[in-house]
Amino acid sequence: MRIVRVMWRGVSLFSALALFGAGLTACSVNHFERRDPWRDQAEQVCLAKKLVEPSEFITPIAAMDGPGPCGMQQPFRVTRLAGGTVLMKQRMTLGCPALAEAEAWLADTIQPAANLYFGVPVAEINAGSYSCRGRNNQPGAKLSEHGYGNAIDVMSIKLADGHVITVKGGWRGTEAEQGFLREIFLGACQRFTTVLAPGSNVFHYDHIHVDLARHDPRGLKRICQPLIKFTPQLGTGVERPLSRPVPPPRQPAAPQAPVDIEEDDPYGVSPMSRAGSPTQVARAPARPPAATAYTAAPPPRPAPRIAAAAPEEPAQDYDEPLQLGAPPPSTGPIY
């Protein structure tokens, strides 16, 4: 009888903790935020073009709607990429546009870079994907692109010979590791609208964040940080066939105007003292950068003007993004 009571208490405690965790997740999402129409339109375009082919490794799952604006019309559960040849250390849940670009990024840049710098292909990727939460894991913050299945955080890459390249250690690691990570960083800038690597801000000291957020109504502006001085070796003097076209040339976000970008930390920590400052030299894209499913979707119609509103004051919090060519933010306390 005593054993039964102890087991019952254990079950009750587990249930209480589960409910408490669910409550925290719900509180961390801004339920007043709405999912922009272009997101569903982009998914529909991607699915109609069959940019993602379901397989035993890429499985369509039920639509996700909420909490709040989180979710996708047609999510995909991903255990392997590249036709099953590259294992995902963590099972990913992604929308069609981000998954299609991830496959193309892997085929056109990551695998060629691994063979170039190490002589062996990529066997496993450790990356984060869907997570319904506010940016920087802050309750009430604007929803992260991860909440739409529209972002990926790459923490490490394992090669076929067992060698593991972490973004945290490899960004300033051996010459081969530095070259490899910079190649895949620049390759990501050709395909995604937001790419943030170590040195972009304090939240990305240990991973490369990529997403397909819209920074302007047409989806042509992009964020690619930090600015680096690096001469890519991929495709030098040789035209490499691409798995699918890259997006049309996008314009970088203007340094003067604030740009709404993703600043997140998949581990929920932000060691300010470890953050590096960006190199102050930009590099032109290695190849003409293609309408992704997100840029192919029709731009949202402007909302009807009701009355002239007073101009908003610029945000003064720490999450103000680091602009292209601007100095890094001061390392003060995080609020």
Secondary structure, DSSP 8 states (H G I E B T S, - for coil): -HHHHHHHHHHHHHHHHHHHHHHHHHHTS-TT----HHHHHHHHHHHHTT-S---SSEEE---EE-STT-EESS-EEEEEEGGGTEEEEEEEEE-HHHHHHHHHHIIIIIHHHHHHHHSS-EEEEEEE-----BGGG-TTS-B-GGGGT-EEEEEEEEETTS-EEEHHHHTTS-HHHHHHHHHHHHHHHHH-SEEE-TTS-GGGSS-EEEE---SSTTS-EEEEES-------TTTTS----SS------EE--SSS--------TTS---GGG-----S-----SS-----HHHHS---------S---------STT----TT----------
